[in-house]
Each structure stands twice: as C-alpha cells, then as structure tokens.
Amino acid sequence: MTDKIYEGREVPEEERKRIDERVIELEPEKFKFYEDLRRKAKNWNKEKGGKIGGKVGEYLFLLPDFFMLLLRLMVDKRVSTKRKLMIGGIVAYVMLPIDIIPDFIPVLGQIDDLVLIVLGLNMVLNDTEEYILADNWSGEGDVLHQIQKVTAAAERFLDRNLLQRIKRWLGKNSK
C-alpha cells in the first residue's frame, strides 16, 4: 500500500480508508441553516462592503464553516462523548434565537456565535488530536490558524464583559 496526499497531509492508504469511514459528507439540502447563514454573511458583506465590511466579512464567513465543523465532529467516532455533548450545546446555542447578543442585531448578533464556537473548539482541542479537526474541516485555510485568528481578534476587540459572559456560558455547558 502506498502513501497518498489526503486532506493536505501524507497518509497511508489504510488510514485514509479509516478516515473515509469516519468522516461523513453532509448533504447541503439537509443543512439549510448552514446555507442560510453563509448567504446572510455574503449578502451583508456585499451590501455594506468597504474596508471595514471586508474585514468583518472575513470573520463572518468563517461562522458557517466552523458550524459545519461542529456538526462533523458530533458524528466523528474519534471525539469523546463528553465533547460531543458540549458541541451539541454550542450547536443549540447558535441555532436558537435566544443569545447573549440577539441574532437580529446585524453583525454583532453573529459575533457571539462565532466566538463561542471558537472557544468551544479550543476546549475540544484539549483532549482531541489536531488532525481530527483538520480531517473534518471544509473551510478555507488551516483550521488551527483560523481558530487562533478569531480568538486573538476576540481578545483584542470584544468588550471584556461580553467575552466573560461567553466564557461563563461555555464553562457551564462543558461540564
């Protein structure tokens, strides 16, 4: 059996087959929420545009990609049940209309969702191998770099009280 480049890294064929068995391709029509979220982000960026809109849009476009990563991690057998329960709480938070910052507030309403997802993924990384996230990532760029980028931006730009509220919610729901 020969090694092949798979998902950006060299993987023995036998391991590649095991990955293919674990990673589930999700059908877009079954995940309308993902498509709606992506469409909203693109429309907002297109309408508002400009220098600031482009930068904010860069972050907002990560939200649906991270959301799909969470869904894939929930069905990946390599992720612990404890982490799957936490991920389920994050998915519910993102989908429900009751948020720390309500979703009807343009842009800001999605920022708490994005930060919560990224902080949750950081917690997943505490007991899950990095390559498992990479195996399930379908967004642009390196998933770990994207997580670090959003985390750093949140620490720099978000109000400390808001960030603490998000961390507290995550802490309560990760036990």
PETA-V690000 format. One record per residue. RES is the residue in three letters. PHI is phi in whole degrees, -180 to 180 (* if undefined). PSI is psi in whole degrees, -180 to 180 (999 if undefined). OMEGA is omega in whole degrees, 0 to 359 (NA if undefined). Layout:
res->RES phi->PHI psi->PSI omega->OMEGA
res->RES phi->PHI psi->PSI omega->OMEGA
//
This chain:
res->MET phi->* psi->136 omega->183
res->THR phi->-103 psi->153 omega->177
res->ASP phi->-80 psi->145 omega->179
res->LYS phi->-133 psi->155 omega->174
res->ILE phi->-78 psi->125 omega->184
res->TYR phi->-142 psi->125 omega->180
res->GLU phi->54 psi->37 omega->174
res->GLY phi->86 psi->4 omega->178
res->ARG phi->-144 psi->158 omega->180
res->GLU phi->-79 psi->126 omega->185
res->VAL phi->-135 psi->133 omega->175
res->PRO phi->-60 psi->147 omega->185
res->GLU phi->-57 psi->-38 omega->180
res->GLU phi->-63 psi->-42 omega->178
res->GLU phi->-68 psi->-37 omega->179
res->ARG phi->-60 psi->-41 omega->178
res->LYS phi->-64 psi->-40 omega->178
res->ARG phi->-65 psi->-39 omega->178
res->ILE phi->-63 psi->-46 omega->180
res->ASP phi->-60 psi->-33 omega->178
res->GLU phi->-71 psi->-32 omega->184
res->ARG phi->-88 psi->-35 omega->185
res->VAL phi->-85 psi->125 omega->183
res->ILE phi->-105 psi->128 omega->175
res->GLU phi->-82 psi->124 omega->183
res->LEU phi->-93 psi->133 omega->181
res->GLU phi->-78 psi->127 omega->185
res->PRO phi->-56 psi->-38 omega->182
res->GLU phi->-66 psi->-21 omega->178
res->LYS phi->-85 psi->-11 omega->181
res->PHE phi->-126 psi->61 omega->182
res->LYS phi->-57 psi->-34 omega->180
res->PHE phi->-56 psi->-44 omega->180
res->TYR phi->-59 psi->-50 omega->182
res->GLU phi->-64 psi->-41 omega->179
res->ASP phi->-63 psi->-42 omega->180
res->LEU phi->-63 psi->-44 omega->179
res->ARG phi->-64 psi->-44 omega->181
res->ARG phi->-63 psi->-44 omega->179
res->LYS phi->-60 psi->-44 omega->181
res->ALA phi->-63 psi->-45 omega->180
res->LYS phi->-65 psi->-43 omega->180
res->ASN phi->-63 psi->-43 omega->179
res->TRP phi->-60 psi->-47 omega->182
res->ASN phi->-63 psi->-39 omega->180
res->LYS phi->-66 psi->-43 omega->182
res->GLU phi->-71 psi->-45 omega->186
res->LYS phi->-87 psi->-39 omega->175
res->GLY phi->43 psi->-145 omega->180
res->GLY phi->70 psi->-178 omega->183
res->LYS phi->-64 psi->-48 omega->181
res->ILE phi->-68 psi->-42 omega->180
res->GLY phi->-60 psi->-38 omega->179
res->GLY phi->-65 psi->-41 omega->181
res->LYS phi->-70 psi->-46 omega->179
res->VAL phi->-65 psi->-41 omega->179
res->GLY phi->-59 psi->-36 omega->178
res->GLU phi->-57 psi->-40 omega->179
res->TYR phi->-77 psi->-42 omega->182
res->LEU phi->-65 psi->-32 omega->179
res->PHE phi->-68 psi->-19 omega->176
res->LEU phi->-75 psi->-24 omega->184
res->LEU phi->-57 psi->-52 omega->179
res->PRO phi->-66 psi->-31 omega->178
res->ASP phi->-67 psi->-43 omega->177
res->PHE phi->-67 psi->-37 omega->179
res->PHE phi->-62 psi->-44 omega->178
res->MET phi->-65 psi->-36 omega->177
res->LEU phi->-61 psi->-44 omega->178
res->LEU phi->-59 psi->-45 omega->180
res->LEU phi->-62 psi->-41 omega->179
res->ARG phi->-68 psi->-38 omega->178
res->LEU phi->-65 psi->-32 omega->179
res->MET phi->-64 psi->-26 omega->181
res->VAL phi->-106 psi->0 omega->180
res->ASP phi->-81 psi->124 omega->183
res->LYS phi->-67 psi->-16 omega->181
res->ARG phi->-82 psi->-9 omega->181
res->VAL phi->-95 psi->135 omega->183
res->SER phi->-66 psi->155 omega->179
res->THR phi->-61 psi->-39 omega->178
res->LYS phi->-57 psi->-47 omega->180
res->ARG phi->-70 psi->-34 omega->178
res->LYS phi->-64 psi->-38 omega->177
res->LEU phi->-65 psi->-42 omega->177
res->MET phi->-63 psi->-44 omega->179
res->ILE phi->-61 psi->-41 omega->178
res->GLY phi->-59 psi->-39 omega->177
res->GLY phi->-64 psi->-40 omega->179
res->ILE phi->-66 psi->-44 omega->179
res->VAL phi->-59 psi->-45 omega->179
res->ALA phi->-62 psi->-43 omega->179
res->TYR phi->-58 psi->-46 omega->182
res->VAL phi->-65 psi->-38 omega->184
res->MET phi->-82 psi->-28 omega->182
res->LEU phi->-78 psi->149 omega->183
res->PRO phi->-76 psi->-14 omega->181
res->ILE phi->-90 psi->112 omega->183
res->ASP phi->-132 psi->170 omega->172
res->ILE phi->-61 psi->-47 omega->172
res->ILE phi->-114 psi->115 omega->183
res->PRO phi->-57 psi->141 omega->183
res->ASP phi->-65 psi->-20 omega->181
res->PHE phi->-73 psi->-11 omega->175
res->ILE phi->-83 psi->114 omega->184
res->PRO phi->-55 psi->138 omega->177
res->VAL phi->68 psi->-62 omega->182
res->LEU phi->-59 psi->-33 omega->180
res->GLY phi->-64 psi->-23 omega->179
res->GLN phi->-97 psi->-18 omega->183
res->ILE phi->-65 psi->-41 omega->179
res->ASP phi->-64 psi->-35 omega->177
res->ASP phi->-62 psi->-47 omega->181
res->LEU phi->-62 psi->-46 omega->181
res->VAL phi->-65 psi->-42 omega->178
res->LEU phi->-60 psi->-44 omega->179
res->ILE phi->-60 psi->-48 omega->183
res->VAL phi->-66 psi->-43 omega->177
res->LEU phi->-64 psi->-37 omega->176
res->GLY phi->-65 psi->-41 omega->178
res->LEU phi->-64 psi->-35 omega->175
res->ASN phi->-61 psi->-39 omega->178
res->MET phi->-68 psi->-38 omega->178
res->VAL phi->-61 psi->-38 omega->181
res->LEU phi->-66 psi->-18 omega->179
res->ASN phi->-63 psi->-31 omega->182
res->ASP phi->-135 psi->22 omega->179
res->THR phi->-133 psi->137 omega->180
res->GLU phi->-63 psi->143 omega->181
res->GLU phi->-57 psi->-38 omega->184
res->TYR phi->-66 psi->-21 omega->178
res->ILE phi->-67 psi->-41 omega->175
res->LEU phi->-64 psi->-44 omega->180
res->ALA phi->-62 psi->-39 omega->179
res->ASP phi->-62 psi->-30 omega->184
res->ASN phi->-100 psi->-2 omega->183
res->TRP phi->-82 psi->129 omega->176
res->SER phi->-121 psi->5 omega->179
res->GLY phi->-82 psi->-178 omega->181
res->GLU phi->-82 psi->146 omega->176
res->GLY phi->76 psi->-173 omega->181
res->ASP phi->-83 psi->129 omega->184
res->VAL phi->-61 psi->-41 omega->181
res->LEU phi->-65 psi->-40 omega->177
res->HIS phi->-64 psi->-41 omega->180
res->GLN phi->-64 psi->-41 omega->178
res->ILE phi->-62 psi->-46 omega->180
res->GLN phi->-63 psi->-41 omega->181
res->LYS phi->-63 psi->-46 omega->180
res->VAL phi->-69 psi->-41 omega->179
res->THR phi->-60 psi->-46 omega->180
res->ALA phi->-64 psi->-42 omega->179
res->ALA phi->-65 psi->-40 omega->179
res->ALA phi->-64 psi->-44 omega->180
res->GLU phi->-63 psi->-35 omega->183
res->ARG phi->-79 psi->-42 omega->193
res->PHE phi->-109 psi->-23 omega->183
res->LEU phi->-81 psi->148 omega->174
res->ASP phi->-59 psi->135 omega->183
res->ARG phi->-60 psi->-38 omega->179
res->ASN phi->-64 psi->-42 omega->178
res->LEU phi->-63 psi->-46 omega->179
res->LEU phi->-61 psi->-41 omega->178
res->GLN phi->-65 psi->-39 omega->178
res->ARG phi->-63 psi->-42 omega->179
res->ILE phi->-65 psi->-44 omega->180
res->LYS phi->-65 psi->-39 omega->178
res->ARG phi->-63 psi->-45 omega->179
res->TRP phi->-60 psi->-44 omega->181
res->LEU phi->-65 psi->-42 omega->178
res->GLY phi->-61 psi->-41 omega->179
res->LYS phi->-65 psi->-35 omega->187
res->ASN phi->-98 psi->9 omega->180
res->SER phi->-109 psi->2 omega->182
res->LYS phi->-85 psi->999 omega->NA
//
